[in-house]
């Protein structure tokens, strides 16, 4: 309970006041515990922020894992659309916290964990594409998985964190449709009789 209180207090202070003002004394006060209790569990402010990052990333990954299981047998367009929806939902879990944590990941040494998260997402989507190879035109499934996952992540991450004006409720559906069209257009073979650029 003390650990949870400290991690939650750290998250609140990061969002409200920023990393620089998130001292261990301030966090202990916000959590309602003594500074001695804080140091029993966390040696520094950076360790607390790392714990917040780990918890937040695990929440995101639970959502992504569930979505990848859900779409395993779905056709390409349906699966991609669902993954775009889930990516937007994941980035909307706590966008203010997500923004602060993204800025702090290099400082806390959590880049390796983020890279592991990305590798897992790429591997899962590569498995999906391998099982749906007859629906796509890409010869290199590894590269296709990288391009698709990176595209979906970059679009939804940037929209949620840096372009909130395009993510009001009445615009989310448009973003979903356009992102789906982009990724499916890359994956699917050209229609019969289609003539590409010279």
C-alpha positions in Angstrom: 0.0 0.0 0.0 2.9 2.4 0.8 4.5 1.7 -2.5 1.3 2.2 -4.4 0.7 5.5 -2.5 4.2 6.7 -3.4 4.0 5.8 -7.0 0.5 7.4 -7.4 1.7 10.5 -5.6 4.8 10.7 -7.9 2.5 10.5 -10.9 0.2 13.3 -9.6 3.1 15.6 -8.9 4.8 14.9 -12.3 1.6 15.9 -14.1 0.8 19.0 -11.9 4.3 20.3 -11.1 6.8 18.6 -13.4 10.0 16.6 -12.8 12.1 19.3 -11.3 9.6 20.1 -8.5 9.0 16.4 -7.7 11.4 16.1 -4.7 11.3 13.1 -2.5 10.1 15.3 0.4 7.3 16.6 -1.8 6.3 13.1 -2.9 6.3 11.7 0.7 4.1 14.6 1.8 1.7 14.1 -1.1 1.6 10.3 -0.4 1.0 10.9 3.4 4.1 8.9 4.4 7.3 9.8 6.2 10.5 10.5 4.2 12.0 7.5 6.0 9.3 5.2 4.7 9.9 6.5 1.2 13.6 5.7 1.4 12.8 2.2 2.6 11.3 1.5 -0.8 12.9 4.0 -3.2 16.5 5.3 -3.1 15.8 8.4 -5.2 13.3 10.5 -7.1 14.5 8.9 -10.3 13.7 5.4 -8.9 10.1 6.6 -8.1 9.7 8.0 -11.6 11.1 4.8 -13.1 8.4 2.9 -11.1 5.7 5.2 -12.5 7.1 4.6 -16.0 7.0 0.8 -15.5 3.4 0.8 -14.2 2.2 3.1 -17.0 4.0 1.0 -19.7 2.6 -2.2 -18.3 -0.9 -0.7 -18.4 -0.4 0.2 -22.1 1.1 -3.2 -22.9 -1.9 -5.1 -21.3 -4.2 -3.1 -23.6 -2.0 -3.9 -26.7 -1.6 -7.6 -25.9 -5.3 -8.0 -25.5 -6.0 -6.3 -28.8 -3.4 -8.4 -30.7 -5.1 -11.6 -29.3 -8.5 -10.2 -30.3 -7.5 -9.5 -34.0 -5.6 -12.8 -34.5 -8.2 -14.3 -36.9 -9.6 -11.1 -38.3 -9.0 -9.9 -41.9 -6.4 -7.2 -42.5 -8.7 -4.1 -42.6 -10.7 -5.1 -39.5 -7.5 -6.0 -37.6 -5.7 -2.8 -38.5 -8.7 -0.6 -37.7 -9.0 -2.3 -34.3 -5.2 -1.8 -33.6 -5.5 1.9 -34.5 -8.5 2.3 -32.1 -6.6 0.5 -29.3 -3.5 2.6 -29.8 -5.6 5.8 -29.5 -7.3 4.4 -26.4 -3.9 3.5 -24.9 -2.5 6.9 -25.4 -5.6 8.4 -23.9 -5.3 6.5 -20.7 -3.5 9.4 -19.1 -2.1 11.6 -21.9 -0.6 14.3 -19.5 1.3 11.6 -17.6 2.3 9.9 -20.8 3.8 13.2 -22.1 5.8 13.8 -18.9 7.0 10.2 -18.7 8.1 10.3 -22.4 10.3 13.2 -21.5 11.8 11.5 -18.5 12.5 8.0 -19.9 16.1 8.8 -20.9 16.8 10.3 -17.5 15.6 7.2 -15.7 17.4 4.6 -17.8 14.1 3.1 -19.0 14.9 3.2 -22.8 15.7 -0.5 -22.7 12.3 -1.3 -21.3 10.6 0.8 -24.0 12.6 -0.9 -26.7 11.5 -4.3 -25.3 7.9 -3.2 -25.4 8.4 -2.2 -29.0 10.0 -5.5 -29.9 7.1 -7.4 -28.4 4.6 -5.3 -30.4 6.5 -5.8 -33.6 6.9 -9.6 -33.0 3.2 -10.0 -32.3 2.1 -8.1 -35.4 4.7 -10.0 -37.5 3.1 -13.2 -36.3 -0.3 -11.8 -37.4 1.0 -10.9 -40.8 2.7 -14.3 -41.2 -0.7 -15.9 -40.7 -2.4 -13.5 -43.1 0.3 -13.5 -45.8 -2.2 -14.3 -48.6 -3.9 -11.0 -47.8 -0.8 -8.8 -48.2 1.6 -7.9 -51.0 4.7 -7.3 -48.8 7.5 -9.8 -49.4 9.4 -9.0 -46.2 7.0 -9.6 -43.3 9.6 -8.3 -40.7 9.9 -5.0 -42.5 6.1 -4.8 -43.0 5.5 -5.3 -39.3 8.1 -2.7 -38.4 6.5 -0.1 -40.8 3.0 -0.8 -39.7 3.6 -0.8 -35.9 5.8 2.3 -36.1 3.3 4.1 -38.3 0.4 3.4 -35.9 2.4 4.2 -32.8 3.9 7.5 -34.3 0.5 8.7 -35.5 -1.4 8.0 -32.3 1.4 9.1 -30.0 1.9 12.4 -31.8 -1.8 13.1 -32.0 -2.4 12.3 -28.3 0.7 14.2 -27.0 1.5 17.0 -29.4 -1.6 17.7 -31.4 -4.6 17.4 -29.0 -6.5 19.8 -31.2 -7.0 17.0 -33.7 -8.2 14.5 -31.1 -11.5 16.0 -29.9 -14.2 13.3 -29.8 -15.7 14.4 -33.1 -12.3 14.0 -34.9 -11.2 10.7 -33.5 -13.2 8.7 -36.0 -11.6 10.5 -38.9 -8.2 9.8 -37.6 -9.0 6.1 -37.2 -10.3 5.9 -40.7 -7.4 7.7 -42.3 -4.7 5.8 -40.3 -6.4 2.5 -41.2 -6.5 3.5 -44.9 -2.8 4.4 -44.8 -1.7 1.1 -43.3 -4.1 -1.1 -45.2 -3.1 0.6 -48.5 0.5 -0.2 -47.7 -0.2 -3.9 -46.9 -2.7 -4.9 -49.5 -1.9 -5.8 -53.1 -3.0 -3.3 -55.8 -6.5 -3.8 -57.2 -6.6 -5.7 -60.5 -6.1 -3.4 -63.4 -4.6 -0.7 -61.2 -1.7 1.1 -62.9 0.8 2.6 -60.5 3.0 5.6 -61.0 5.4 5.5 -64.0 
